[in-house]
Amino acid sequence: MTILIAPDKYKGSLTAFALCEAMAEGVHMADKTIEIIKLPLADGGDGFAEVLSHYLDTIPIKMATVDAIGKPIQASYKWDTLNKTAIIELASASGIALLKKAHHHPMQTSTYGTGLMVKEALKNGAEQIVLGLGGSATNDGGMGLLAALGYTFLDAQQNEIKPCGASLGLIVKIVPPKTPLSASTTIACDVDNPLLGKTGATRTYAAQKGATPDEIELLEKGMEQFASVLEKHSNKAIANIPGAGAAGGTAAALMLLPDINLQKGTDIVFQYSNFFHHLSKADLVLTGEGSFDAQTIQGKIVSAVALACKKKGIPCIAICGKVTKEETIIQASGLSMAVAISEKGKDSFGNASILVREKVKEIVSGFIKNKS
């Protein structure tokens, strides 16, 4: 029997790599003869660059940049020398996890620091940029990122505008840099949200980033103005592109770049990990994430793994920190089963590795028994 172990992380507790190891130990506690394939995975959020670097020959490049409120920080990206490719996570510079709660203020936060990282990678000779968009603290429409790359945003008086959420409604003109970007850019995006409206960048995510109801209205009106200028500048219907609302509208702004490709982060990770080749060998797949809930079926890696397994008729079980009780969500995910590593109320955060091993042992033992 061959078991493919292909989880995401337990955020704040176990990395995808540590989760793979704990699951593998649990499998061999059930039966030492089982062959195991370990594939740590990620979507386009935090952990994306680290997982891709596991499958590629990369080195970390550390550099000075700024966080979403402009504070100087050190961040790093992964550099693939052979393919001259830079793998960058927006969250490593412009992520909400880097800020104290008092600084969760999407009217003022900016993606400028991420733009500095892209600029540095281009300076180092990058011919391709792979950019993961998850975990942002921003709702600036990607203004900051483009500003760092030499784009200028002007108001009605032709004054240059500060790249942040509060400035969106002031933009009337975008001036591109004199030298266009030479590298191709792949955006790893795992949401289908458009730029505007009820399911758009602002109304869906701005509250999570600290916006008040009044600020959400201001940001949405500003984003409408920004969208009209973007579309006039690019001659593209950017606002309605699925995924344009990712990372506070950053994906929409990146559509101005000359060679841009918007892909699901899960598809990118599947490609580099050779997931489907390994899946063809599996009798059972174990996946997992910290919290299995409604967001799981909105582009998360666990659901992508489960749906791939369902198409191949391979059972797939998710071992998670906690699991929703909504049966419709479990069924929609494509999973055979989703189980939590501990009962409600029992501390699983500090003991996650031990609890994962025990739960996997229990699940795999049951699977073997049902097969015999």
C-alpha positions in Angstrom: 0.0 0.0 0.0 1.1 3.5 -0.8 -0.1 6.6 1.0 0.5 10.1 -0.4 0.8 12.7 2.4 0.0 16.1 0.9 -1.0 18.7 3.5 -0.9 22.5 3.9 0.4 23.9 7.2 -1.3 24.3 10.6 -0.8 28.0 10.7 1.1 29.1 13.8 1.6 25.5 14.9 3.1 23.2 12.3 4.6 24.0 8.9 3.6 21.8 5.9 7.0 20.1 6.3 6.5 19.3 10.0 2.9 18.2 9.3 4.2 15.8 6.7 6.6 14.3 9.2 4.0 13.9 11.9 1.6 12.2 9.5 4.3 9.9 8.2 5.1 8.8 11.8 1.4 8.1 12.4 1.2 6.0 9.3 4.1 3.9 10.3 2.7 3.5 13.8 -0.2 1.8 12.1 1.9 -0.3 9.7 5.6 0.0 9.1 5.3 -1.7 5.7 3.3 1.1 4.1 5.2 3.1 1.4 4.9 6.9 2.0 5.3 9.8 -0.4 5.6 13.1 1.3 4.6 16.3 -0.5 4.4 19.5 1.6 2.0 21.8 -0.2 0.7 25.4 -0.1 -1.7 27.7 -1.9 -0.7 31.3 -2.8 -0.6 32.5 0.8 2.2 32.4 3.4 4.4 29.4 3.1 4.1 29.5 -0.7 7.7 30.5 -1.4 9.1 28.0 1.1 7.2 25.1 -0.4 8.2 26.0 -4.0 11.8 26.3 -2.9 11.5 22.7 -1.6 11.0 21.5 -5.2 13.4 23.9 -6.9 17.1 24.6 -6.5 16.7 28.0 -4.8 18.6 30.2 -2.4 17.2 32.8 -0.1 18.0 36.4 -0.9 17.7 38.7 2.1 17.1 42.4 1.6 15.9 45.6 3.2 12.4 46.7 2.4 9.4 48.2 4.3 6.3 46.7 5.8 2.7 47.8 5.0 3.0 50.9 7.2 6.4 51.9 5.8 8.5 50.6 8.7 11.9 49.4 7.6 12.2 45.6 7.8 14.3 42.7 6.5 12.6 40.2 4.2 13.7 37.6 1.8 12.6 35.9 -1.5 13.7 32.7 -3.1 16.0 32.8 -6.1 16.2 30.0 -8.7 19.6 30.7 -10.4 19.1 28.1 -13.1 15.8 29.5 -14.4 16.5 33.1 -13.3 13.2 33.1 -11.3 12.4 35.0 -8.1 9.6 33.5 -5.9 8.2 36.3 -3.7 5.4 36.3 -1.1 3.5 39.5 -0.8 3.0 38.6 2.9 6.7 38.7 3.6 6.7 42.5 3.2 3.1 43.7 3.1 1.5 41.0 5.2 -1.0 41.6 8.0 0.8 39.1 10.3 3.8 41.6 10.4 1.7 44.4 12.0 0.4 45.0 15.4 -3.4 45.2 15.6 -3.2 48.9 16.2 -1.7 49.3 12.7 -4.4 47.3 10.9 -5.6 50.3 8.9 -6.2 49.7 5.1 -6.8 53.3 4.4 -3.1 53.9 5.0 -1.3 50.5 4.4 0.5 50.0 1.1 2.1 47.2 -1.0 5.2 49.4 -1.6 7.5 47.0 0.3 6.5 44.1 -2.0 7.2 46.3 -5.0 10.7 47.0 -3.6 11.3 43.2 -3.5 10.2 42.8 -7.1 12.4 45.7 -8.1 15.4 44.1 -6.3 14.8 40.8 -8.0 14.7 42.5 -11.4 17.9 44.3 -10.6 19.4 40.8 -9.9 18.5 39.6 -13.3 15.2 37.9 -12.8 13.5 36.9 -16.0 10.5 35.6 -14.3 8.7 36.7 -11.1 6.3 34.3 -9.3 4.3 36.3 -6.8 2.1 34.8 -4.1 -0.7 37.2 -3.1 -2.1 35.8 0.2 -2.1 37.4 3.6 -2.0 41.1 2.7 -2.7 43.9 5.1 -3.6 46.2 2.3 -6.5 47.6 0.2 -4.5 49.9 -2.0 -5.3 48.3 -5.3 -1.6 47.4 -5.8 -0.7 51.1 -6.1 2.2 50.7 -3.8 3.7 47.8 -5.7 3.5 49.6 -9.0 4.9 52.8 -7.5 8.0 51.0 -6.4 8.4 49.8 -10.0 8.3 53.3 -11.3 4.6 53.9 -12.0 3.3 57.3 -11.0 -0.3 58.1 -9.9 -1.6 61.6 -10.5 -4.7 63.5 -9.3 -6.8 66.1 -11.2 -4.2 68.8 -10.5 -1.4 66.5 -11.8 0.0 66.1 -8.4 1.6 62.8 -7.5 -0.5 60.7 -5.0 0.7 58.7 -2.1 0.1 55.0 -2.9 -2.4 53.8 -0.3 -6.1 53.0 0.1 -7.1 56.6 1.0 -5.8 57.8 -2.3 -7.7 55.5 -4.6 -10.5 58.0 -5.3 -8.1 60.7 -6.3 -6.5 59.0 -9.2 -7.2 60.4 -12.7 -4.0 59.3 -14.5 -1.4 56.6 -14.4 2.1 57.3 -15.8 4.1 54.1 -16.6 7.9 54.0 -16.2 10.0 55.0 -19.2 11.5 51.5 -19.4 8.8 48.7 -19.2 9.4 45.6 -17.1 11.3 43.0 -19.1 10.4 40.0 -16.8 7.3 37.9 -17.1 5.2 37.8 -13.9 3.1 34.9 -12.7 0.6 35.8 -10.0 -0.4 33.0 -7.6 -3.9 33.8 -6.6 -6.4 31.4 -4.9 -9.5 33.6 -4.8 -12.0 34.4 -7.5 -13.1 37.7 -6.2 -13.5 40.5 -8.7 -12.2 44.0 -7.9 -15.6 45.6 -7.1 -19.0 44.9 -5.6 -20.4 42.6 -2.9 -17.8 39.9 -3.5 -15.0 42.3 -4.4 -11.7 43.1 -2.7 -13.0 45.8 -0.3 -16.4 44.4 0.7 -15.1 40.9 1.2 -11.7 41.5 3.0 -11.3 45.1 4.2 -13.1 44.5 7.5 -10.6 41.7 8.3 -7.8 44.2 7.7 -9.2 46.8 10.1 -11.5 48.9 8.0 -14.6 50.4 9.7 -18.0 50.3 7.9 -17.6 54.0 6.8 -14.0 53.3 5.6 -15.3 50.3 3.6 -17.7 52.6 1.8 -14.9 55.1 1.1 -12.5 52.4 -0.1 -15.1 50.9 -2.4 -15.9 54.3 -4.0 -12.1 54.8 -4.4 -11.7 51.4 -5.9 -14.4 52.2 -8.5 -12.5 55.3 -9.5 -9.2 53.4 -9.6 -10.8 50.6 -11.7 -12.1 53.1 -14.3 -8.6 54.6 -14.6 -7.0 51.1 -14.8 -9.3 50.1 -17.6 -8.8 53.3 -19.5 -5.0 52.9 -19.2 -4.9 49.2 -20.2 -7.9 48.9 -22.5 -8.9 45.8 -20.5 -12.0 45.0 -18.5 -9.9 44.5 -15.4 -12.6 44.9 -12.7 -14.5 41.8 -13.7 -11.5 39.4 -14.0 -11.9 36.6 -11.5 -9.2 37.1 -8.9 -8.6 40.8 -9.7 -9.7 41.5 -6.1 -6.9 39.4 -4.5 -4.7 41.1 -1.9 -6.8 44.3 -1.7 -6.9 44.6 -5.5 -3.2 44.0 -6.1 -3.9 41.5 -8.8 -5.9 44.2 -10.7 -3.0 46.6 -10.8 -0.6 44.0 -11.9 -2.7 43.6 -15.1 -0.9 46.7 -16.3 2.4 44.8 -16.5 3.4 43.8 -20.1 3.8 40.1 -19.5 1.4 38.9 -16.8 -0.2 35.5 -16.0 -2.8 35.0 -13.3 -2.8 31.4 -12.0 -4.2 29.6 -9.0 -1.4 29.1 -6.4 -2.6 25.5 -6.0 -2.0 24.8 -9.7 1.5 26.3 -9.5 2.4 24.2 -6.5 0.9 21.0 -8.1 3.1 21.7 -11.2 6.4 22.1 -9.3 5.7 19.3 -6.8 4.8 16.9 -9.7 1.7 16.2 -7.7 -0.3 14.3 -10.3 2.5 11.9 -11.0 2.7 11.0 -7.3 -1.1 10.8 -7.0 -1.2 8.1 -9.7 0.8 5.8 -7.3 -1.4 6.4 -4.2 -4.0 4.1 -2.6 -4.9 6.7 0.0 -4.2 10.4 0.3 -3.8 12.3 3.6 -4.1 16.0 3.6 -4.8 18.7 6.2 -4.8 22.3 7.3 -5.3 24.2 10.6 -9.0 25.0 10.2 -11.3 23.2 7.7 -14.2 25.5 7.1 -16.1 27.3 4.3 -12.9 29.0 3.1 -11.4 25.6 2.4 -13.6 25.2 -0.7 -12.8 28.7 -2.0 -9.4 27.8 -3.6 -7.5 26.3 -0.6 -5.0 23.5 -1.2 -6.9 20.9 0.8 -9.9 21.2 -1.4 -7.8 21.1 -4.6 -6.1 17.9 -3.4 -9.5 16.4 -2.5 -11.1 17.2 -5.8 -8.1 15.8 -7.7 -8.4 12.6 -5.7 -12.2 12.4 -6.3 -11.6 12.6 -10.1 -9.2 9.7 -9.9 -11.4 7.7 -7.5 -8.7 7.8 -4.7 -9.9 8.2 -1.1 -8.7 11.4 0.5 -8.9 12.2 4.2 -8.1 15.5 5.8 -6.6 15.6 9.3 -7.1 19.1 10.6 -6.7 21.2 13.7 -10.5 21.8 13.7 -13.3 20.9 11.4 -16.6 22.5 10.5 -19.7 20.6 11.4 -21.4 21.6 8.1 -21.8 18.4 6.1 -22.5 20.3 2.9 -19.0 21.9 3.1 -17.3 18.5 3.6 -19.2 17.0 0.7 -18.4 20.0 -1.6 -14.7 19.7 -0.8 -14.4 16.3 -2.4 -13.1 14.7 0.7 -13.9 11.2 1.8 -13.6 12.4 5.4 -12.5 15.4 7.5 -11.4 14.8 11.1 -10.1 17.1 13.8 -7.0 16.0 15.8 -8.7 16.6 19.1 -12.1 17.0 20.7 -13.6 20.5 21.0 -12.1 22.3 24.0 -9.0 20.1 24.2 -5.7 22.0 23.6 -4.4 21.0 20.2 -2.2 24.0 19.4 0.8 23.1 21.6 0.5 19.4 21.1 -0.4 19.3 17.5 2.4 17.0 16.3 1.6 14.3 18.9 -2.2 14.6 18.2 -1.6 14.3 14.5 0.4 11.1 14.9 -2.3 9.5 17.1 -5.1 10.6 14.8 -3.3 9.4 11.7 -2.5 6.0 13.3 -6.2 5.6 14.2 -7.4 6.6 10.7 -4.9 4.5 8.8 -5.5 1.4 11.0 -9.3 1.8 10.3 -8.6 2.1 6.6 -6.5 -1.1 6.6 -9.1 -3.0 8.5 -11.9 -1.9 6.0 -9.7 -2.9 3.1 -9.1 -6.4 4.4 
